[in-house]
């Protein structure tokens, strides 16, 4: 059996794995908490309180707010994932 070498990906920062895990943890927490908070906040205070909507209408519009929040968090995560590994340009004289 041939010796199998481990593939190592070079990174400039030895703490890269921890940064990736921290980013994933932050966006996971945002994905769970932000839409739920915005749903109940917009339903109770914005749509029923300020705008005076009926309960069925406020459920519908609060769900739309929560869905928009999910899409924004996903978009931010994709942007963060693509820009995380980008190297900064080095000025050469």
C-alpha positions as CSV (number, residue, x, y, z in Angstrom):
1,X,0.0,0.0,0.0
2,X,1.4,3.4,-1.0
3,X,2.0,6.1,1.6
4,X,-0.8,8.6,1.5
5,X,0.3,12.1,2.3
6,X,-1.9,14.5,4.1
7,X,-3.1,17.4,2.0
8,X,-2.4,20.7,3.8
9,X,-3.8,24.0,2.6
10,X,-1.5,26.9,3.3
11,X,-3.0,29.7,5.2
12,X,-1.4,32.9,6.2
13,X,-3.1,32.9,9.6
14,X,-2.8,29.9,11.9
15,X,-6.1,30.8,13.6
16,X,-8.0,30.7,10.3
17,X,-10.1,27.7,11.5
18,X,-11.2,29.6,14.6
19,X,-12.2,32.7,12.6
20,X,-14.3,30.5,10.2
21,X,-16.0,28.8,13.2
22,X,-16.6,32.2,14.9
23,X,-18.2,33.6,11.7
24,X,-20.4,30.5,11.3
25,X,-21.5,30.7,14.9
26,X,-22.4,34.4,14.6
27,X,-24.4,34.0,11.5
28,X,-26.1,30.9,12.9
29,X,-27.2,32.9,16.0
30,X,-28.4,35.7,13.7
31,X,-30.3,33.3,11.6
32,X,-32.1,31.8,14.6
33,X,-32.8,34.9,16.6
34,X,-33.2,37.9,14.2
35,X,-36.2,36.6,12.2
36,X,-38.0,35.4,15.3
37,X,-37.5,38.7,17.1
38,X,-38.5,40.8,14.0
39,X,-41.6,38.7,13.5
40,X,-43.0,39.3,17.0
41,X,-41.7,42.8,17.3
42,X,-43.2,43.9,13.9
43,X,-46.5,42.0,14.6
44,X,-47.1,43.4,18.0
45,X,-45.7,46.9,17.9
46,X,-45.5,48.0,14.2
47,X,-48.5,46.4,12.5
48,X,-51.0,46.0,15.4
49,X,-49.8,48.9,17.5
50,X,-48.7,51.7,15.2
51,X,-50.6,50.8,12.0
52,X,-53.7,49.4,13.7
53,X,-54.0,46.2,11.6
54,X,-56.2,43.3,12.4
55,X,-54.5,40.1,13.8
56,X,-54.7,38.0,10.6
57,X,-53.2,40.8,8.5
58,X,-50.4,41.4,11.1
59,X,-49.5,37.7,11.0
60,X,-49.1,37.9,7.2
61,X,-47.0,41.0,7.1
62,X,-44.8,40.0,10.1
63,X,-44.0,36.8,8.3
64,X,-42.9,38.8,5.3
65,X,-40.6,40.8,7.5
66,X,-39.1,37.6,9.0
67,X,-38.6,36.1,5.5
68,X,-36.8,39.3,4.3
69,X,-34.6,39.1,7.4
70,X,-33.6,35.5,6.6
71,X,-32.7,36.6,3.1
72,X,-30.6,39.5,4.3
73,X,-28.7,37.3,6.8
74,X,-28.1,34.7,4.1
75,X,-26.8,37.4,1.8
76,X,-24.5,38.8,4.4
77,X,-23.2,35.3,5.2
78,X,-22.4,34.6,1.5
79,X,-20.7,38.0,1.2
80,X,-18.6,37.3,4.4
81,X,-17.7,33.8,3.1
82,X,-16.5,35.1,-0.2
83,X,-14.5,38.0,1.2
84,X,-13.0,36.2,4.2
85,X,-10.2,34.5,2.3
86,X,-9.5,37.4,0.0
87,X,-5.9,38.6,0.3
88,X,-5.2,42.2,0.8
89,X,-3.0,43.8,-1.9
90,X,0.5,44.4,-0.8
91,X,2.2,47.6,-1.9
92,X,5.5,47.0,-3.7
93,X,7.9,49.8,-4.2
